[in-house]
Amino acid sequence: MVTNLEKEARSLDDYWSPKVVGQVNDQYVKVAKVKGDLAWHKHDAEDELFLVLAGRLRIEYEDHIVELEKGEFHVVPRGKLHNPVCNNECLIALIETTTTQHTGEMVMEKTRSISAQLNENDGE
């Protein structure tokens, strides 16, 4: 199977609604179309990799900011409070452990369950 990450991300309709496009061992490969901000959250047990496919993404931390451009990636360490933000539409790929909850322990309108990211239901 061959997957074009940017093409998969462009095909998404909703912002901040990741879609699982692959799996390597216990890691999901996801794509998302994002704009604005998600929410301050953390993942206590898992690291999270953000790869920019198009546009620019900012990862805000409590004490600093990481700016990413197309082709760049950043790993958010487990337990680190963060907020992904972008002023204009951005396409990203994520690599996360299969147990990683979208917005950590925080549940809000933008939160997508793992089954929704796998397209097993209608976006819950």
MARKELUM-556409 format. One record per residue: z, y, x of N, C-alpha, C in turn; residue in one letter. Coordinates in steps of 0.05 Angstrom, whole numbers, padded with zeros to 5 digits, always signed. Example, Ala and Ser with C-alpha at 12.3 -4.5 7.8 and 13.67 -1.06 7.14 Angstrom:
BEGIN
+00156-00114+00264+00156-00090+00246+00156-00066+00264a+00142-00045+00257+00143-00021+00273+00157+00001+00258s
% end
This chain:
BEGIN
+00000-00024+00017+00000+00000+00000+00000+00025+00018m-00016+00044+00011-00017+00070+00025-00009+00092+00005v+00008+00109+00013+00018+00131-00004+00014+00158+00010t+00003+00177-00004+00000+00204+00006+00024+00220-00006n+00043+00227+00011+00068+00240+00001+00062+00267-00012l+00045+00283+00001+00039+00309-00011+00025+00307-00038e+00006+00288-00040-00008+00284-00065+00011+00275-00087k+00029+00257-00080+00049+00247-00100+00067+00270-00109e+00075+00287-00090+00093+00310-00097+00078+00330-00115a+00053+00335-00108+00037+00354-00124+00033+00345-00153r+00034+00319-00157+00029+00307-00184+00053+00310-00203s+00076+00318-00192+00100+00320-00208+00099+00344-00226l+00110+00342-00250+00111+00364-00269+00135+00381-00267d+00158+00369-00262+00184+00384-00263+00195+00389-00235d+00207+00413-00232+00221+00419-00207+00247+00404-00206y+00255+00397-00182+00281+00384-00176+00284+00358-00190w+00262+00344-00194+00263+00318-00207+00250+00297-00188s+00265+00287-00168+00253+00269-00148+00241+00244-00161p+00221+00233-00147+00208+00208-00155+00208+00189-00131k+00218+00165-00135+00217+00145-00114+00188+00135-00112v+00178+00136-00087+00150+00127-00082+00149+00104-00062v+00173+00096-00051+00173+00074-00033+00202+00067-00026g+00204+00044-00013+00231+00035-00004+00228+00020+00023q+00246+00027+00041+00248+00013+00067+00276+00003+00070v+00280-00023+00068+00306-00035+00069+00324-00022+00047n+00346-00010+00055+00363+00003+00034+00359+00033+00032d+00336+00042+00039+00329+00071+00038+00306+00075+00018q+00309+00095+00000+00286+00103-00016+00271+00125-00003y+00245+00126-00006+00228+00148+00002+00221+00162-00025v+00229+00187-00027+00225+00202-00052+00208+00227-00046k+00195+00237-00067+00181+00263-00065+00192+00281-00088v+00190+00307-00084+00198+00326-00104+00183+00352-00101a+00180+00365-00124+00169+00392-00125+00194+00410-00131k+00198+00430-00115+00223+00446-00118+00216+00476-00118v+00233+00491-00131+00231+00520-00132+00258+00531-00142k+00268+00552-00129+00294+00563-00136+00315+00548-00121g+00338+00543-00134+00359+00528-00120+00367+00504-00137d+00379+00485-00125+00389+00461-00139+00418+00465-00147l+00436+00461-00128+00465+00465-00133+00480+00459-00108a+00503+00471-00105+00520+00464-00082+00531+00436-00088w+00527+00417-00070+00537+00390-00074+00539+00376-00047h+00550+00352-00047+00551+00336-00023+00550+00307-00030k+00544+00291-00010+00542+00262-00013+00563+00251+00007h+00585+00242-00003+00607+00234+00014+00601+00210+00033d+00584+00192+00024+00579+00167+00040+00552+00165+00053a+00534+00184+00047+00506+00181+00057+00496+00207+00070e+00480+00204+00091+00464+00225+00101+00439+00228+00083d+00425+00251+00085+00402+00257+00069+00381+00271+00086e+00357+00261+00086+00335+00273+00102+00316+00288+00084l+00311+00313+00091+00292+00330+00077+00268+00335+00096f+00244+00329+00087+00219+00333+00101+00202+00352+00084l+00193+00374+00095+00176+00393+00081+00147+00385+00083v+00135+00381+00060+00106+00373+00059+00088+00398+00055l+00099+00418+00041+00084+00443+00037+00104+00465+00030a+00100+00489+00039+00118+00511+00033+00141+00513+00053g+00162+00526+00044+00186+00531+00061+00211+00524+00046r+00230+00512+00059+00255+00504+00046+00278+00514+00063l+00299+00522+00050+00323+00532+00063+00346+00513+00054r+00361+00503+00073+00385+00487+00067+00408+00505+00074i+00423+00513+00053+00446+00530+00057+00471+00513+00061e+00486+00520+00081+00513+00508+00085+00533+00530+00082y+00558+00523+00081+00579+00543+00079+00580+00562+00102e+00572+00553+00126+00575+00569+00150+00549+00576+00164d+00526+00565+00154+00500+00571+00166+00477+00563+00148h+00453+00570+00156+00429+00563+00140+00409+00550+00159i+00395+00530+00149+00373+00517+00164+00347+00523+00149v+00328+00535+00163+00302+00542+00151+00281+00521+00160e+00266+00510+00141+00247+00489+00147+00219+00498+00138l+00199+00492+00154+00171+00497+00147+00156+00471+00145e+00131+00472+00136+00115+00448+00133+00116+00431+00158k+00121+00405+00155+00121+00386+00177+00148+00383+00190g+00167+00399+00183+00194+00398+00195+00213+00383+00177e+00233+00369+00189+00253+00356+00173+00281+00362+00184f+00300+00358+00167+00328+00363+00173+00345+00341+00160h+00365+00331+00174+00384+00312+00162+00410+00326+00155v+00417+00325+00130+00443+00335+00120+00463+00313+00125v+00484+00319+00141+00504+00298+00147+00521+00292+00122p+00528+00267+00120+00545+00258+00098+00570+00275+00096r+00579+00281+00072+00603+00297+00067+00600+00327+00071g+00576+00336+00078+00572+00365+00083+00562+00379+00058k+00577+00398+00049+00569+00414+00025+00544+00430+00032l+00523+00428+00014+00498+00441+00020+00484+00448-00007h+00464+00466-00004+00448+00474-00027+00420+00479-00018n+00400+00462-00027+00372+00467-00020+00361+00490-00038p+00346+00508-00025+00336+00532-00038+00308+00538-00028v+00291+00548-00046+00265+00558-00038+00256+00580-00057c+00246+00601-00047+00237+00624-00064+00211+00617-00078n+00193+00603-00065+00167+00596-00077+00166+00566-00078n+00147+00555-00093+00144+00526-00096+00142+00513-00069e+00156+00491-00066+00156+00475-00041+00154+00446-00049c+00141+00431-00032+00138+00402-00036+00154+00388-00014l+00171+00369-00021+00188+00356-00001+00187+00326-00005i+00194+00312+00017+00200+00284+00016+00229+00281+00024a+00242+00261+00013+00270+00255+00018+00272+00226+00027l+00289+00221+00046+00296+00193+00052+00326+00191+00048i+00333+00174+00029+00361+00171+00021+00368+00142+00017e+00393+00135+00022+00403+00108+00015+00399+00104-00015t+00394+00079-00022+00388+00073-00050+00412+00079-00069t+00435+00083-00058+00459+00090-00075+00464+00120-00077t+00448+00137-00063+00452+00165-00063+00447+00178-00090t+00468+00190-00102+00465+00204-00127+00452+00231-00122q+00434+00239-00140+00418+00263-00137+00434+00288-00129h+00455+00294-00144+00471+00318-00138+00500+00309-00132t+00503+00287-00119+00530+00277-00111+00547+00273-00135g+00572+00282-00133+00591+00279-00156+00586+00300-00177e+00571+00320-00171+00566+00342-00190+00544+00332-00210m+00549+00334-00236+00530+00327-00256+00523+00352-00272v+00497+00358-00274+00488+00382-00287+00461+00377-00300m+00450+00397-00313+00424+00394-00326+00402+00383-00308e+00401+00393-00283+00380+00385-00264+00385+00357-00252k+00408+00345-00255+00414+00319-00244+00396+00297-00256t+00385+00281-00238+00368+00258-00247+00381+00232-00237r+00384+00214-00254+00395+00188-00247+00376+00173-00228s+00386+00153-00215+00369+00137-00198+00348+00123-00215i+00355+00113-00238+00335+00099-00255+00313+00119-00264s+00320+00144-00269+00300+00164-00276+00281+00169-00252a+00293+00169-00228+00276+00173-00204+00258+00150-00199q+00265+00127-00209+00249+00103-00207+00230+00101-00230l+00231+00121-00248+00214+00121-00272+00220+00098-00291n+00246+00090-00292+00254+00068-00310+00261+00078-00337e+00265+00105-00339+00270+00117-00366+00259+00145-00366n+00264+00160-00386+00251+00186-00390+00267+00210-00379d+00276+00209-00354+00287+00232-00341+00316+00237-00344g+00331+00218-00354+00360+00221-00357+00374+00227-00331e
% end
